[in-house]
Amino acid sequence: MAHALPDDALQAVDGRWSDLGTRFISAAILGPIALAALWCGGIAWALLINIGLAGLGYEWAKLAGRRRSWIPFWLSCVWFTGLALGAAYGLVPLAGFTLLVLWREGRFAAAGLPYAGIGGLSLLWLRMQAANGLHETLFLVLVVWGTDIGAYMVGRVVGGAKLAPRISPGKTWSGSVGGLLTGAALGLLLAMYWQSNVAVAVLAAMALSVAAQAGDLLESAIKRKLGVKDSGDTIPGHGGLFDRLDGFLAAAPLAAIFALLAQGGGSLW
């Protein structure tokens, strides 16, 4: 005869999945929009990146205690330069605006510009590649999404030892491994579908997955340092834009480096 779980155990199980419905609804709305912009490329993808950078700048300014800040505008200027001249050229105004913010508003406020800007420019540059831009960026997006989903699901089902309890008490080693394997599996499936080099694709996917998880931990460390739970409340169930895009901000520059090493913007595998 089966024994019922005690009330506190039932509450703990329910708590694990309390945000699942909201997260799913948000993802079901925003995911197709992002994929449609990625598929179309051009101004659609560029506009999405600019909206993201402006939103990240707004959130970072609030985290830095700057209610009236030019950071969102400066990040949009960085995006515009990258779009007009080529994404790599956006690094020049990014460096200049970072120094300006450092002088006017302090180190923490200034750190937000390269934190958000380098990842945003990397996403813009990857999609702008004429030969492989769609495949490169889609590979990155699906691997990072797969890492997030795999870590979330496995971590809550399996649980176990904490990955970094002082930084993010909710993250577990099982979730980290689950995210890594999910990202690698998606890289494998994409390589098989595109008839690409499977071994290189899996290695690239694993490296991007590790980078995405490192970016997640970095953002968690920043929030813990500031004593806040979320970077904002922009996305229901996910928190702010930094909470949703932290993995991309770390993985996108690595993907751009891989693409540069592969014959100046060739395939990741």
Wavefront OBJ file of the C-alpha trace (Angstrom):
o trace
v 0.000 0.000 0.000
v 1.473 3.341 -1.063
v 2.087 5.941 1.609
v 1.114 9.557 0.995
v 3.856 12.146 1.116
v 3.808 14.404 4.159
v 2.515 17.934 3.605
v 5.953 19.537 3.810
v 7.303 17.130 1.206
v 4.376 17.857 -1.092
v 4.965 21.577 -0.693
v 8.649 21.119 -1.542
v 7.772 19.185 -4.705
v 5.177 21.765 -5.696
v 7.694 24.556 -5.054
v 10.121 23.064 -7.525
v 7.649 23.527 -10.350
v 5.747 26.578 -9.114
v 7.135 28.778 -11.895
v 6.958 26.197 -14.693
v 3.628 27.347 -16.125
v 4.612 31.005 -16.260
v 8.014 30.156 -17.732
v 6.384 28.014 -20.406
v 3.909 30.715 -21.423
v 6.648 33.351 -21.653
v 8.855 31.017 -23.696
v 5.948 30.058 -25.972
v 5.385 33.734 -26.792
v 8.951 35.053 -26.974
v 10.625 31.979 -28.477
v 8.810 32.066 -31.849
v 9.372 35.833 -32.082
v 13.109 35.377 -31.588
v 13.258 32.483 -34.066
v 11.272 34.423 -36.668
v 13.640 37.389 -36.347
v 16.619 35.043 -36.576
v 15.209 33.363 -39.679
v 14.488 36.676 -41.406
v 17.847 38.171 -40.431
v 18.576 41.678 -41.624
v 16.661 44.466 -39.940
v 14.398 42.052 -38.019
v 17.310 40.419 -36.203
v 19.121 43.727 -35.810
v 16.013 45.335 -34.292
v 15.626 42.457 -31.843
v 19.262 42.816 -30.763
v 18.860 46.571 -30.318
v 15.730 46.167 -28.201
v 17.591 43.616 -26.113
v 20.618 45.869 -25.646
v 18.491 48.860 -24.687
v 16.580 46.724 -22.192
v 19.789 45.302 -20.743
v 21.174 48.814 -20.414
v 18.058 49.953 -18.578
v 18.233 47.008 -16.169
v 21.936 47.513 -15.532
v 21.446 51.200 -14.827
v 18.811 50.295 -12.218
v 21.121 47.687 -10.670
v 23.816 50.344 -10.490
v 21.405 52.709 -8.741
v 21.277 55.085 -11.721
v 17.634 55.903 -12.333
v 18.499 58.514 -14.935
v 21.232 57.028 -17.031
v 22.340 57.203 -20.652
v 23.498 53.570 -20.662
v 20.544 52.244 -22.766
v 21.073 55.022 -25.324
v 24.825 54.384 -25.499
v 24.295 50.671 -26.034
v 21.899 51.517 -28.867
v 24.596 53.745 -30.377
v 27.010 50.819 -30.176
v 24.461 48.638 -31.946
v 23.881 51.270 -34.664
v 27.602 51.548 -35.356
v 27.895 47.786 -35.552
v 24.940 47.569 -37.909
v 26.097 50.404 -40.165
v 29.799 49.555 -40.394
v 29.967 45.893 -39.421
v 29.495 44.513 -35.929
v 33.210 44.441 -35.114
v 33.384 48.236 -35.513
v 30.879 48.562 -32.698
v 33.682 47.596 -30.309
v 35.264 51.031 -30.829
v 32.346 53.127 -29.512
v 31.742 50.440 -26.894
v 35.228 51.028 -25.495
v 34.779 54.797 -25.666
v 31.386 54.827 -23.941
v 32.687 52.430 -21.286
v 35.461 54.876 -20.411
v 32.953 57.732 -20.368
v 30.626 55.888 -17.997
v 33.605 54.898 -15.865
v 34.498 58.567 -15.499
v 30.943 59.821 -14.910
v 29.188 56.993 -13.067
v 31.755 54.596 -11.595
v 33.167 51.140 -12.210
v 30.066 49.037 -11.681
v 27.907 51.135 -14.004
v 30.662 51.053 -16.641
v 31.035 47.269 -16.438
v 27.530 46.836 -17.824
v 28.466 48.166 -21.248
v 31.029 45.510 -22.236
v 29.025 42.886 -20.334
v 25.981 43.420 -22.539
v 27.599 45.042 -25.577
v 30.155 42.380 -26.510
v 27.527 39.635 -26.419
v 25.055 41.735 -28.409
v 27.616 42.603 -31.072
v 28.646 38.940 -31.297
v 25.049 37.909 -31.960
v 24.737 40.646 -34.580
v 28.018 39.691 -36.257
v 27.235 35.968 -36.355
v 23.926 36.491 -38.149
v 25.463 38.994 -40.590
v 27.796 36.356 -42.059
v 26.637 35.802 -45.619
v 27.551 32.130 -46.001
v 26.745 30.554 -42.647
v 25.106 33.271 -40.578
v 21.757 31.555 -40.125
v 23.260 28.167 -39.264
v 25.872 29.650 -36.925
v 23.383 31.686 -34.936
v 20.694 29.000 -34.896
v 23.253 26.510 -33.612
v 24.182 28.881 -30.795
v 20.580 29.736 -29.893
v 19.368 26.129 -29.785
v 22.372 24.914 -27.789
v 21.958 27.658 -25.176
v 18.195 27.112 -24.981
v 18.756 23.374 -24.697
v 21.284 23.931 -21.925
v 18.836 26.104 -19.982
v 15.937 23.670 -20.397
v 18.034 20.583 -19.649
v 19.541 22.148 -16.535
v 16.133 23.304 -15.293
v 14.352 19.974 -15.825
v 17.106 17.608 -14.681
v 18.014 19.782 -11.722
v 14.451 19.708 -10.433
v 13.820 16.025 -11.126
v 17.142 14.647 -9.875
v 18.309 17.333 -7.449
v 21.374 16.376 -5.435
v 24.569 18.203 -4.586
v 24.656 21.949 -5.094
v 26.846 23.318 -7.860
v 27.751 26.639 -6.258
v 25.689 27.109 -3.083
v 27.297 30.412 -2.141
v 26.483 31.890 -5.536
v 23.242 30.210 -6.615
v 21.709 27.787 -4.085
v 19.189 26.437 -6.576
v 21.716 25.084 -9.089
v 22.845 21.464 -8.822
v 25.554 19.335 -10.381
v 22.875 17.097 -11.869
v 21.265 20.099 -13.543
v 24.615 21.269 -14.890
v 25.361 17.854 -16.375
v 21.813 17.629 -17.725
v 22.221 21.007 -19.426
v 25.585 20.005 -20.878
v 24.241 16.734 -22.284
v 21.131 18.403 -23.695
v 23.227 21.062 -25.423
v 25.576 18.407 -26.809
v 22.626 16.321 -28.037
v 21.165 19.295 -29.893
v 24.549 20.009 -31.462
v 24.690 16.379 -32.570
v 21.198 16.468 -34.087
v 21.898 19.707 -35.948
v 25.169 18.330 -37.336
v 23.440 15.157 -38.514
v 20.599 17.144 -40.096
v 22.993 19.518 -41.860
v 25.398 16.662 -42.676
v 28.230 18.447 -40.888
v 31.196 17.204 -38.864
v 29.499 15.496 -35.920
v 32.502 15.319 -33.600
v 33.390 18.987 -33.991
v 29.742 20.026 -33.620
v 29.384 18.122 -30.342
v 32.616 19.613 -28.972
v 31.530 23.103 -29.999
v 28.102 22.571 -28.434
v 29.663 21.385 -25.174
v 31.990 24.396 -25.052
v 29.077 26.765 -25.680
v 27.023 24.983 -23.030
v 29.797 25.388 -20.458
v 30.158 29.067 -21.391
v 26.391 29.601 -21.063
v 26.360 28.020 -17.613
v 29.369 30.106 -16.577
v 27.506 33.208 -17.730
v 24.513 32.148 -15.645
v 26.716 31.763 -12.569
v 28.371 35.132 -13.198
v 24.997 36.857 -13.300
v 23.949 35.014 -10.141
v 27.119 36.180 -8.404
v 26.396 39.788 -9.405
v 22.833 39.569 -8.084
v 24.012 38.000 -4.816
v 26.589 40.758 -4.439
v 23.819 43.332 -4.895
v 21.328 41.451 -2.734
v 18.639 41.116 -5.423
v 16.744 38.019 -6.585
v 16.227 39.034 -10.224
v 17.755 41.656 -12.492
v 14.245 42.911 -13.218
v 10.683 41.780 -13.885
v 10.572 42.170 -17.653
v 9.783 38.519 -18.463
v 7.207 36.732 -16.279
v 8.639 33.549 -14.784
v 12.161 34.421 -15.871
v 12.856 37.734 -14.155
v 14.708 40.377 -16.127
v 16.464 40.307 -19.473
v 19.808 39.580 -17.833
v 18.212 36.560 -16.138
v 17.126 35.261 -19.538
v 20.121 36.311 -21.656
v 23.038 35.733 -19.271
v 23.995 32.505 -21.040
v 23.968 34.181 -24.457
v 26.139 37.064 -23.256
v 28.871 34.559 -22.373
v 28.387 32.002 -25.149
v 27.936 34.378 -28.118
v 31.489 35.836 -27.977
v 32.873 32.288 -27.823
v 30.762 31.303 -30.836
v 32.093 34.351 -32.706
v 35.662 33.321 -31.877
v 34.974 29.793 -33.131
v 33.534 31.217 -36.357
v 36.546 33.502 -36.835
v 38.927 30.602 -36.340
v 36.970 28.541 -38.854
v 38.245 30.320 -41.968
v 37.211 33.818 -40.980
v 33.553 33.243 -40.268
v 32.969 29.739 -41.536
v 30.999 26.991 -39.865
v 31.385 26.202 -36.179
v 32.127 22.594 -37.083
l 1 2 3 4 5 6 7 8 9 10 11 12 13 14 15 16 17 18 19 20 21 22 23 24 25 26 27 28 29 30 31 32 33 34 35 36 37 38 39 40 41 42 43 44 45 46 47 48 49 50 51 52 53 54 55 56 57 58 59 60 61 62 63 64 65 66 67 68 69 70 71 72 73 74 75 76 77 78 79 80 81 82 83 84 85 86 87 88 89 90 91 92 93 94 95 96 97 98 99 100 101 102 103 104 105 106 107 108 109 110 111 112 113 114 115 116 117 118 119 120 121 122 123 124 125 126 127 128 129 130 131 132 133 134 135 136 137 138 139 140 141 142 143 144 145 146 147 148 149 150 151 152 153 154 155 156 157 158 159 160 161 162 163 164 165 166 167 168 169 170 171 172 173 174 175 176 177 178 179 180 181 182 183 184 185 186 187 188 189 190 191 192 193 194 195 196 197 198 199 200 201 202 203 204 205 206 207 208 209 210 211 212 213 214 215 216 217 218 219 220 221 222 223 224 225 226 227 228 229 230 231 232 233 234 235 236 237 238 239 240 241 242 243 244 245 246 247 248 249 250 251 252 253 254 255 256 257 258 259 260 261 262 263 264 265 266 267 268 269
